[in-house]
Amino acid sequence: MRIKEIVDALERFAPLPLQDGFDNAGLQVGLTDAEVTGALLCLDVTEDVLDEAIACGYNLVVSHHPLIFKGYKSITGKDYVERCILKAIKNDITIYSAHTNLDNAQGGVNYKIAEKIGLKNVRILEPKENQLVKIVTFVPETYAREVREALFGAGCGCIGNYDACSYNIEGVGTFRAQEGTHPFCGKIGEEHAENEVRIETVLPAYRKTKAIRALLSVHPYEEPAFDIYPLQNDWAQAGSGVIGELETEENEQDFLKRIKRIFKVECLRHNKECQRKIKTVALCGGAGAFLVPSAIRQHADVFITGEIKYHDYFNYDSKILLAEIGHYESEQYTKEIFYQLIRDLFPNLAVEQTKVNTNPINYL
């Protein structure tokens, strides 16, 4: 088994085009054609984590936070990032990171947090915008099913919890084949009318190339006609944060104590308690305070995240309970996502979650 197979599986679950513009998710260091000896899973790549991988005999480290965010003009070991790069290369270790693409994916980081809290009816808090397109094609009636199935297989037709979605209109297409062509139907030089189906279906923009290839591979015409339109619809299957509901209401103090216990928080910071009942919970792992207005618009009772700026606490006392649990604490269970995904697909591969606590923050 090659490392590339593991990487492909991770990217099917959390495609790289889902990452935010500032990010650097994906392959960090190493080669993916090498045979994988084992995978070590972590939140952050540190020298101690790499030492653990070396001791285990593993040549793949999968992290949530990318090791490399900026460009380097030299690698001399002057900081921990450069030392990690040198150590990984010296020991033939490949480093792969799934960051905001995993944050924004269904079933990703925020869904794992929601699972730990026990939320139901979990959905994206702030869906991605301008990420969808519609593909339209025209196909002979007898080939309509085959073309639809090819498009669905390429990732088209998913709307909410429905798949295989399309709209189909019967009509008549006309064309005249010129000299040198090889028409599927009709004769060269003669105008031809064919009963056709207009097929419309939606897809994420990043899957456009794959969808076109699938369409062309099964469409019977020599030169299939198709159109692609940008859509302004929100993409409910990908985006920042999630929101959901508790099974039963909790008072603020009990809820905060439970969150502190679940995420092993040594110092949970929150704004003023207003004796509200907690039922609807919005959250975002890491630095997610930018989503507080979205949480308020959707009538959340509490917003949980890893980092909140000082002045943000002044603005929302009467509107929402804010709970800041720490960046590391909010994302520590990301390793479980990696573990379950890799274990399910590659049951014979040695895979472990790091035993190193990579939280750089200590509490006195």
Secondary structure as UniProt FT lines:
FT   HELIX           3..13
FT   HELIX           16..18
FT   TURN            21..22
FT   STRAND          26..29
FT   STRAND          39..42
FT   HELIX           47..56
FT   STRAND          60..63
FT   HELIX           80..90
FT   TURN            91..92
FT   STRAND          94..97
FT   HELIX           100..104
FT   TURN            106..107
FT   HELIX           109..117
FT   STRAND          120..128
FT   STRAND          132..140
FT   HELIX           141..143
FT   HELIX           144..153
FT   TURN            154..155
FT   TURN            160..161
FT   STRAND          167..177
FT   TURN            179..180
FT   STRAND          191..204
FT   HELIX           205..207
FT   HELIX           208..218
FT   STRAND          226..230
FT   STRAND          235..251
FT   HELIX           252..262
FT   TURN            263..264
FT   STRAND          269..270
FT   STRAND          277..284
FT   HELIX           289..291
FT   HELIX           292..297
FT   TURN            298..299
FT   STRAND          302..305
FT   TURN            310..311
FT   HELIX           312..315
FT   TURN            317..319
FT   STRAND          321..324
FT   HELIX           327..331
FT   TURN            332..333
FT   HELIX           334..345
FT   TURN            347..348
FT   STRAND          351..353
//
